[in-house]
């Protein structure tokens, strides 16, 4: 039996058994009691421990190497292939007098996310070493206790607060679109009048670890809300469906990529086999006559700041919008240079971008923020881009049929 086969057999056994330096702004939230979560206990020694008992914790198993060394095996939530985004998040305690080393080992993929730390202890004592083959990291932690994760933990408490901010800023309403496999609500904020003819859809967190994309969407959406409330965006002409957390189960359970059904939601558009994607499309299809989508933005993260846009298949209106909104601005924002990649990426694969364009003939862009881009730069660029989006749409829709 080869090494790769042994690794995947080990992974299958872990799944069958239920396995599953920036500073945090706040401690992780405990999952609401009404939602289930895998029973992941962690590992303990006299000198230290690690735990996976909070919302967003990774689906990991662990084992003790010695009194001050614990190893974690990070495995994906479903069998390969899966995007190489190994997510880890754990709580730890280390006794006074010496440091605790946690080895984070990835099954079959390479390291992506540098650890983020929130805790009590001396941050100068924190050190990280990446394995030469990229197959894991060793994190040396100071005495005390805290939380380590691949990206800052942005979970349900954050989205509850964001929802309140959007409602207040934009004088909008909350819309329950549906429920996830685990019974969590898939919620949206609706801005503008229900009969406004031009519908803009903003989607986020299809892929749980992609937190920088969430940072961009937060700032973008709040700016849109303020523009609607102020009258700078005409609520009689434009309405917005804002879904900041499309994959609530994946976020709560610490998934790399998929929902609780084991499906990458950004490959389910068109098939609509999952309750989260069905919830969005059912809402859109129930709009009154005369209301039609004119733009979709899907917020994600990757290794650089990037917009995936339509290529040769773009409509004339889509090309005009791209030219007015993004072209020529690639280096306009301090700390946030971006690229534009116009291509029909993943044709036939059920991506959000491709489905919205094929179904409605509209510009449908994937807004990717870099994994390691400065959050302030992400927010500043998002606010500026939100401010110019509707004028660019207006110019592209001028004279279009039905507009």
ZAZA-381595 format. One record per residue (C-alpha): residue number from 1; residue in three letters; x, y, z. Coordinates in pm, 1 decimal, padded with zeros to 6 digits. Layout:
# residues N
NUM,Ala,X,Y,Z
...
***
This chain:
# residues 403
1,Unk,00000.0,00000.0,00000.0
2,Unk,00146.7,00339.3,-00104.3
3,Unk,00190.9,00638.7,00126.3
4,Unk,-00085.8,00837.7,-00043.2
5,Unk,-00330.6,00546.5,-00013.4
6,Unk,-00245.5,00507.4,00354.6
7,Unk,-00304.9,00880.1,00411.8
8,Unk,-00648.6,00871.9,00251.5
9,Unk,-00744.6,00552.8,00434.7
10,Unk,-00646.6,00727.8,00757.7
11,Unk,-00856.8,01027.1,00654.3
12,Unk,-01160.8,00808.3,00580.0
13,Unk,-01131.8,00646.3,00921.0
14,Unk,-01111.0,00985.7,01091.4
15,Unk,-01418.0,01115.3,00908.3
16,Unk,-01613.8,00802.0,00988.8
17,Unk,-01524.5,00847.8,01353.5
18,Unk,-01642.2,01210.5,01360.4
19,Unk,-01297.0,01372.3,01342.3
20,Unk,-01330.2,01628.0,01194.8
21,Unk,00092.7,03678.7,01424.6
22,Unk,-00225.6,03882.4,01437.1
23,Unk,-00420.4,03926.9,01758.8
24,Unk,-00792.4,03850.8,01774.8
25,Unk,-01029.3,04133.7,01848.0
26,Unk,-01230.0,03907.6,02077.1
27,Unk,-01247.8,03556.2,02214.6
28,Unk,-01435.8,03288.9,02020.0
29,Unk,-01805.3,03247.3,02078.0
30,Unk,-01961.4,02931.7,02213.9
31,Unk,-02201.2,02766.8,01967.4
32,Unk,-02570.1,02824.8,02043.7
33,Unk,-02707.2,02528.6,02237.2
34,Unk,-02984.0,02462.0,01985.7
35,Unk,-02730.8,02373.5,01716.0
36,Unk,-02541.8,02045.2,01710.5
37,Unk,-02165.7,02019.5,01677.2
38,Unk,-01932.3,01721.1,01651.8
39,Unk,-01815.2,01600.4,01993.1
40,Unk,-01447.0,01692.0,01975.3
41,Unk,-01280.8,01675.4,02313.3
42,Unk,-00915.5,01758.9,02257.2
43,Unk,-00599.9,01635.7,02431.4
44,Unk,-00469.1,01688.7,02784.9
45,Unk,-00145.6,01652.4,02977.3
46,Unk,-00045.7,01779.7,03320.3
47,Unk,00140.2,02064.2,03150.5
48,Unk,-00099.2,02161.3,02872.1
49,Unk,-00409.2,02091.7,02666.1
50,Unk,-00583.9,02172.5,02339.7
51,Unk,-00960.4,02179.8,02282.9
52,Unk,-01200.5,02203.2,01987.4
53,Unk,-01510.8,02307.5,02178.9
54,Unk,-01615.5,02643.3,02036.3
55,Unk,-01787.1,02781.1,01728.2
56,Unk,-01546.2,02778.8,01434.9
57,Unk,-01307.7,02522.3,01586.7
58,Unk,-01156.3,02287.1,01332.2
59,Unk,-01265.4,01928.7,01280.4
60,Unk,-00937.5,01795.2,01410.9
61,Unk,-00802.3,01504.3,01608.1
62,Unk,-00499.0,01528.2,01831.5
63,Unk,-00248.2,01317.1,02017.2
64,Unk,00005.9,01376.5,02292.7
65,Unk,00373.8,01349.3,02202.9
66,Unk,00506.3,01450.6,02543.0
67,Unk,00402.4,01665.8,02839.7
68,Unk,00451.8,01988.7,02644.5
69,Unk,00403.2,01876.0,02286.0
70,Unk,00065.3,01801.9,02129.1
71,Unk,00005.6,01728.6,01761.5
72,Unk,-00312.9,01805.2,01570.0
73,Unk,-00418.2,01630.6,01249.1
74,Unk,-00612.2,01870.4,01027.2
75,Unk,-00842.3,01684.5,00788.3
76,Unk,-01102.8,01813.4,00543.1
77,Unk,-01473.6,01765.7,00600.3
78,Unk,-01517.7,01540.2,00298.0
79,Unk,-01309.2,01314.7,00078.2
80,Unk,-01079.0,01475.5,-00179.6
81,Unk,-01062.3,01657.6,-00404.1
82,Unk,-01095.3,01966.0,-00187.8
83,Unk,-00952.1,02314.3,-00216.8
84,Unk,-00614.3,02331.8,-00034.5
85,Unk,-00733.8,02558.6,00245.5
86,Unk,-00650.5,02360.0,00560.5
87,Unk,-00837.5,02527.8,00844.2
88,Unk,-00728.2,02494.7,01203.8
89,Unk,-00866.1,02658.1,01517.2
90,Unk,-00814.3,02539.0,01872.9
91,Unk,-00817.3,02658.1,02230.4
92,Unk,-00517.4,02582.0,02449.9
93,Unk,-00388.8,02600.9,02805.4
94,Unk,-00021.2,02588.5,02901.9
95,Unk,00101.0,02557.6,03260.2
96,Unk,00338.1,02813.5,03401.9
97,Unk,00708.4,02751.6,03373.0
98,Unk,00748.8,02636.4,03014.6
99,Unk,00604.5,02673.9,02667.3
100,Unk,00359.1,02444.9,02486.8
101,Unk,00433.8,02330.6,02131.9
102,Unk,00143.0,02239.3,01906.5
103,Unk,00228.8,02066.6,01580.2
104,Unk,-00041.6,02123.9,01319.9
105,Unk,-00020.0,01859.9,01047.5
106,Unk,-00220.4,01877.3,00723.5
107,Unk,-00342.3,01565.8,00548.0
108,Unk,-00232.2,01570.9,00185.7
109,Unk,-00218.4,01951.0,00134.7
110,Unk,00017.2,02240.4,00198.4
111,Unk,00009.6,02521.4,00453.2
112,Unk,-00196.1,02829.6,00360.7
113,Unk,-00294.8,03035.3,00666.9
114,Unk,-00045.3,03185.2,00910.7
115,Unk,-00168.8,03143.6,01269.9
116,Unk,-00358.8,03422.3,01443.2
117,Unk,-00336.4,03432.6,01822.2
118,Unk,-00562.5,03562.7,02097.2
119,Unk,-00463.7,03489.6,02451.7
120,Unk,-00305.4,03557.8,02784.5
121,Unk,00070.6,03541.1,02804.0
122,Unk,00374.2,03701.3,02647.2
123,Unk,00318.9,03739.1,02270.2
124,Unk,00695.2,03771.3,02223.6
125,Unk,00719.1,03405.5,02325.3
126,Unk,00503.5,03295.6,02031.3
127,Unk,00696.7,03137.1,01743.2
128,Unk,00595.7,02954.7,01425.9
129,Unk,00794.9,02722.2,01201.2
130,Unk,00656.9,02594.1,00869.3
131,Unk,00763.3,02245.7,00762.4
132,Unk,00999.3,02238.1,00464.3
133,Unk,00744.5,02046.7,00259.0
134,Unk,00461.0,02280.1,00367.0
135,Unk,00278.3,01988.2,00523.7
136,Unk,00236.9,02148.0,00862.8
137,Unk,00350.2,02405.9,01116.0
138,Unk,00491.1,02397.9,01467.7
139,Unk,00348.1,02667.7,01695.9
140,Unk,00526.2,02738.5,02023.5
141,Unk,00287.7,02904.8,02267.5
142,Unk,00358.1,03099.4,02587.7
143,Unk,00235.9,02984.3,02929.5
144,Unk,-00125.1,03086.2,02981.4
145,Unk,-00428.2,03021.8,02768.5
146,Unk,-00571.6,03139.9,02441.3
147,Unk,-00697.6,03055.9,02094.6
148,Unk,-00506.8,02997.3,01771.9
149,Unk,-00668.3,02987.3,01429.5
150,Unk,-00572.8,03013.8,01064.6
151,Unk,-00765.5,03337.4,01021.7
152,Unk,-00950.1,03557.5,01274.0
153,Unk,-01266.5,03386.3,01393.6
154,Unk,-01566.1,03552.5,01230.6
155,Unk,-01870.8,03357.9,01342.9
156,Unk,-02243.0,03399.0,01412.5
157,Unk,-02205.2,03671.8,01677.8
158,Unk,-02022.9,03887.8,01424.2
159,Unk,-02301.8,03843.1,01170.0
160,Unk,-02573.4,03920.7,01421.6
161,Unk,-02398.6,04250.4,01492.1
162,Unk,-02343.1,04318.7,01121.0
163,Unk,-02710.2,04259.3,01053.1
164,Unk,-02806.0,04519.7,01313.1
165,Unk,-02559.1,04766.3,01162.9
166,Unk,-02693.4,04715.1,00811.4
167,Unk,-03052.8,04753.9,00924.7
168,Unk,-02973.1,05074.6,01109.6
169,Unk,-02745.9,05217.3,00840.5
170,Unk,-02973.8,05139.7,00547.8
171,Unk,-03323.2,05141.1,00698.0
172,Unk,-03362.6,04788.8,00564.1
173,Unk,-03531.4,04467.0,00670.1
174,Unk,-03425.2,04116.4,00762.1
175,Unk,-03530.8,03835.2,00532.1
176,Unk,-03521.5,03468.9,00634.3
177,Unk,-03435.1,03291.2,00310.8
178,Unk,-03431.5,02938.4,00451.1
179,Unk,-03236.7,02705.7,00678.3
180,Unk,-02916.7,02505.1,00652.5
181,Unk,-02884.8,02128.7,00700.3
182,Unk,-02819.5,02190.1,01069.8
183,Unk,-03122.5,02417.4,01105.9
184,Unk,-02929.2,02743.3,01114.7
185,Unk,-03103.4,03038.0,00949.2
186,Unk,-02983.5,03156.3,00610.1
187,Unk,-03061.0,03524.6,00647.3
188,Unk,-03035.3,03830.3,00428.7
189,Unk,-03070.2,04202.6,00469.3
190,Unk,-03290.7,04366.4,00208.5
191,Unk,-03237.6,04730.0,00118.9
192,Unk,-03450.7,04942.8,-00110.0
193,Unk,-03813.0,04913.4,-00212.6
194,Unk,-03949.9,04568.0,-00293.4
195,Unk,-04070.1,04682.5,-00635.4
196,Unk,-03749.7,04864.1,-00734.1
197,Unk,-03673.0,04720.7,-01080.0
198,Unk,-03296.0,04675.1,-01046.1
199,Unk,-03182.2,04401.2,-00807.3
200,Unk,-02819.9,04374.0,-00690.0
201,Unk,-02715.7,04052.6,-00511.4
202,Unk,-02420.0,04041.5,-00269.7
203,Unk,-02309.6,03701.3,-00135.4
204,Unk,-02045.8,03602.2,00120.6
205,Unk,-01884.0,03315.8,00313.9
206,Unk,-01964.4,03032.5,00077.7
207,Unk,-01617.9,02910.0,00178.8
208,Unk,-01573.7,02932.0,00556.8
209,Unk,-01201.5,03018.7,00598.4
210,Unk,-01211.1,03307.5,00350.3
211,Unk,-01229.5,03578.4,00613.0
212,Unk,-01061.1,03860.1,00419.6
213,Unk,-01345.6,03836.2,00169.2
214,Unk,-01584.7,03881.8,00461.5
215,Unk,-01391.4,04192.7,00566.4
216,Unk,-01439.8,04334.8,00218.4
217,Unk,-01808.6,04245.6,00210.0
218,Unk,-01876.0,04399.6,00551.2
219,Unk,-01730.1,04734.9,00449.0
220,Unk,-01885.2,04721.4,00102.0
221,Unk,-02233.9,04638.9,00232.6
222,Unk,-02229.5,04900.1,00508.1
223,Unk,-02128.9,05164.5,00255.3
224,Unk,-02415.4,05061.7,00026.1
225,Unk,-02656.4,05078.7,00321.3
226,Unk,-02548.7,05432.4,00407.9
227,Unk,-02583.4,05541.5,00044.8
228,Unk,-02937.1,05400.6,00030.6
229,Unk,-03036.8,05574.2,00352.7
230,Unk,-02890.2,05907.6,00243.1
231,Unk,-03068.5,05894.9,-00092.3
232,Unk,-02743.0,05880.4,-00290.9
233,Unk,-02874.3,05545.4,-00416.5
234,Unk,-03238.2,05571.8,-00524.4
235,Unk,-03431.3,05303.3,-00333.6
236,Unk,-03711.4,05333.7,-00590.7
237,Unk,-03474.9,05217.4,-00866.1
238,Unk,-03237.0,04982.0,-00684.8
239,Unk,-03287.8,04710.3,-00427.9
240,Unk,-03021.3,04489.3,-00268.5
241,Unk,-03020.5,04134.5,-00137.1
242,Unk,-02723.5,04104.3,00100.0
243,Unk,-02636.2,03754.0,00225.6
244,Unk,-02318.4,03783.6,00433.3
245,Unk,-02318.3,03423.8,00568.3
246,Unk,-02436.1,03175.3,00307.2
247,Unk,-02267.0,02873.5,00469.1
248,Unk,-02350.2,02900.9,00840.4
249,Unk,-02290.8,02530.3,00913.1
250,Unk,-01948.3,02530.9,00750.0
251,Unk,-01842.5,02839.0,00945.0
252,Unk,-01970.0,02705.0,01278.2
253,Unk,-01817.5,02360.8,01229.0
254,Unk,-01477.2,02476.8,01108.3
255,Unk,-01498.0,02340.7,00754.7
256,Unk,-01238.5,02414.0,00488.8
257,Unk,-01475.4,02454.3,00200.2
258,Unk,-01810.8,02274.4,00206.1
259,Unk,-02144.2,02293.4,00381.7
260,Unk,-02276.4,02019.3,00610.6
261,Unk,-02392.4,01829.8,00302.2
262,Unk,-02029.9,01794.0,00193.7
263,Unk,-02087.8,02017.0,-00108.3
264,Unk,-01888.8,02319.2,-00221.3
265,Unk,-02171.0,02573.6,-00245.9
266,Unk,-01982.6,02759.2,-00518.1
267,Unk,-02025.9,02452.7,-00737.2
268,Unk,-02398.9,02404.6,-00667.5
269,Unk,-02546.0,02693.0,-00867.7
270,Unk,-02771.1,02550.2,-01135.0
271,Unk,-02806.6,02211.4,-00967.0
272,Unk,-02933.2,02365.6,-00640.6
273,Unk,-02899.8,02042.1,-00445.7
274,Unk,-02828.8,02226.3,-00119.3
275,Unk,-03072.4,02422.1,00099.1
276,Unk,-02848.7,02729.8,00114.7
277,Unk,-02824.1,02788.0,-00261.3
278,Unk,-03191.2,02694.4,-00310.4
279,Unk,-03290.9,02950.1,-00049.0
280,Unk,-03128.1,03232.2,-00244.6
281,Unk,-03253.9,03136.0,-00588.4
282,Unk,-03608.0,03069.4,-00462.5
283,Unk,-03620.0,03420.6,-00317.5
284,Unk,-03500.2,03571.5,-00644.5
285,Unk,-03754.9,03375.7,-00845.2
286,Unk,-04036.8,03502.0,-00624.5
287,Unk,-03970.7,03867.8,-00709.7
288,Unk,-04260.5,04053.0,-00868.3
289,Unk,-04279.3,04111.7,-01239.0
290,Unk,-04058.7,04399.5,-01339.9
291,Unk,-03782.6,04318.8,-01087.0
292,Unk,-03471.2,04171.1,-01241.7
293,Unk,-03111.8,04109.3,-01125.3
294,Unk,-02864.2,04355.1,-01278.2
295,Unk,-02545.4,04262.1,-01088.7
296,Unk,-02408.8,03986.2,-00862.2
297,Unk,-02093.3,04008.6,-00649.3
298,Unk,-01962.1,03700.8,-00467.3
299,Unk,-01698.8,03773.6,-00199.0
300,Unk,-01408.0,03532.0,-00145.6
301,Unk,-01038.1,03516.6,-00054.9
302,Unk,-00733.4,03390.2,-00239.5
303,Unk,-00359.0,03453.8,-00244.5
304,Unk,-00393.6,03803.6,-00392.9
305,Unk,-00649.1,04078.4,-00453.5
306,Unk,-00838.1,03979.3,-00764.9
307,Unk,-01163.8,04014.2,-00955.6
308,Unk,-01281.3,03723.6,-01167.8
309,Unk,-01503.0,03874.9,-01437.7
310,Unk,-01662.5,03759.7,-01760.3
311,Unk,-01432.5,03713.4,-02059.5
312,Unk,-01535.3,03694.7,-02423.8
313,Unk,-01882.4,03583.9,-02318.0
314,Unk,-01951.4,03918.0,-02145.8
315,Unk,-02252.0,04114.1,-02269.3
316,Unk,-02205.6,04468.9,-02401.5
317,Unk,-02362.6,04598.1,-02079.8
318,Unk,-02121.7,04388.0,-01873.7
319,Unk,-01821.5,04520.9,-02065.2
320,Unk,-01939.3,04878.2,-02018.5
321,Unk,-01986.3,04821.3,-01644.5
322,Unk,-01641.1,04665.8,-01607.1
323,Unk,-01481.8,04956.8,-01789.1
324,Unk,-01662.5,05213.7,-01576.9
325,Unk,-01616.6,05039.8,-01240.2
326,Unk,-01282.0,04857.9,-01231.0
327,Unk,-01067.4,04911.9,-01536.7
328,Unk,-00782.3,05155.0,-01472.5
329,Unk,-00822.0,05141.6,-01094.4
330,Unk,-00591.1,04845.1,-01031.7
331,Unk,-00342.2,05057.6,-00838.4
332,Unk,-00576.5,05334.1,-00723.0
333,Unk,-00615.1,05218.5,-00361.4
334,Unk,-00331.9,05245.4,-00113.1
335,Unk,-00227.0,04899.5,00004.2
336,Unk,-00481.7,04729.6,-00220.0
337,Unk,-00352.9,04673.0,-00572.8
338,Unk,-00572.7,04425.6,-00756.0
339,Unk,-00584.2,04224.2,-01074.3
340,Unk,-00873.0,04167.8,-01313.1
341,Unk,-00900.5,03824.3,-01469.1
342,Unk,-01155.9,03816.4,-01752.0
343,Unk,-01227.9,03453.8,-01835.9
344,Unk,-01499.3,03193.5,-01832.9
345,Unk,-01343.5,03015.8,-01533.9
346,Unk,-01467.7,02665.3,-01448.2
347,Unk,-01726.6,02645.6,-01728.1
348,Unk,-02012.6,02411.0,-01645.3
349,Unk,-01898.6,02367.0,-01286.0
350,Unk,-02190.3,02546.7,-01118.7
351,Unk,-02008.6,02852.9,-00989.4
352,Unk,-02213.3,03149.5,-00873.4
353,Unk,-02041.3,03376.9,-01123.3
354,Unk,-02114.0,03157.4,-01422.3
355,Unk,-02473.9,03076.6,-01327.0
356,Unk,-02583.6,03436.5,-01274.2
357,Unk,-02426.6,03546.7,-01599.6
358,Unk,-02567.2,03253.7,-01799.5
359,Unk,-02915.2,03291.9,-01647.0
360,Unk,-02958.5,03668.3,-01651.8
361,Unk,-02687.8,03793.5,-01889.2
362,Unk,-02560.6,04030.5,-01620.0
363,Unk,-02214.5,04115.0,-01488.0
364,Unk,-02140.2,03856.1,-01219.0
365,Unk,-01801.5,03902.8,-01054.9
366,Unk,-01606.2,03714.1,-00791.1
367,Unk,-01449.9,03968.1,-00553.0
368,Unk,-01136.0,03806.1,-00406.6
369,Unk,-00941.1,03971.4,-00123.5
370,Unk,-00587.2,03851.7,-00056.5
371,Unk,-00533.8,03617.8,00238.2
372,Unk,-00268.0,03844.5,00386.7
373,Unk,-00385.6,04186.6,00268.9
374,Unk,-00403.1,04449.7,00542.2
375,Unk,-00762.4,04462.6,00673.5
376,Unk,-00767.3,04843.6,00677.4
377,Unk,-00666.2,04849.8,00309.9
378,Unk,-00937.1,04593.0,00230.7
379,Unk,-01200.3,04808.1,00401.6
380,Unk,-01086.1,05133.2,00240.1
381,Unk,-01088.5,04984.1,-00109.0
382,Unk,-01427.6,04819.0,-00051.4
383,Unk,-01582.8,05146.4,00065.1
384,Unk,-01448.0,05330.2,-00238.5
385,Unk,-01562.7,05060.1,-00479.3
386,Unk,-01908.8,05049.9,-00322.7
387,Unk,-01940.0,05425.1,-00369.9
388,Unk,-01867.9,05405.0,-00744.4
389,Unk,-02061.2,05085.3,-00819.6
390,Unk,-02407.6,05232.9,-00879.4
391,Unk,-02287.7,05520.0,-01101.4
392,Unk,-02103.0,05258.4,-01308.1
393,Unk,-02417.3,05045.0,-01325.9
394,Unk,-02626.1,05344.8,-01426.0
395,Unk,-02394.3,05421.7,-01714.9
396,Unk,-02392.3,05059.3,-01833.7
397,Unk,-02772.4,05022.7,-01813.2
398,Unk,-02853.6,05349.2,-01988.2
399,Unk,-03058.2,05260.7,-02294.5
400,Unk,-03062.9,04886.9,-02214.8
401,Unk,-03394.2,04708.2,-02292.2
402,Unk,-03633.1,04722.7,-01996.8
403,Unk,-03412.5,04968.2,-01809.1
***
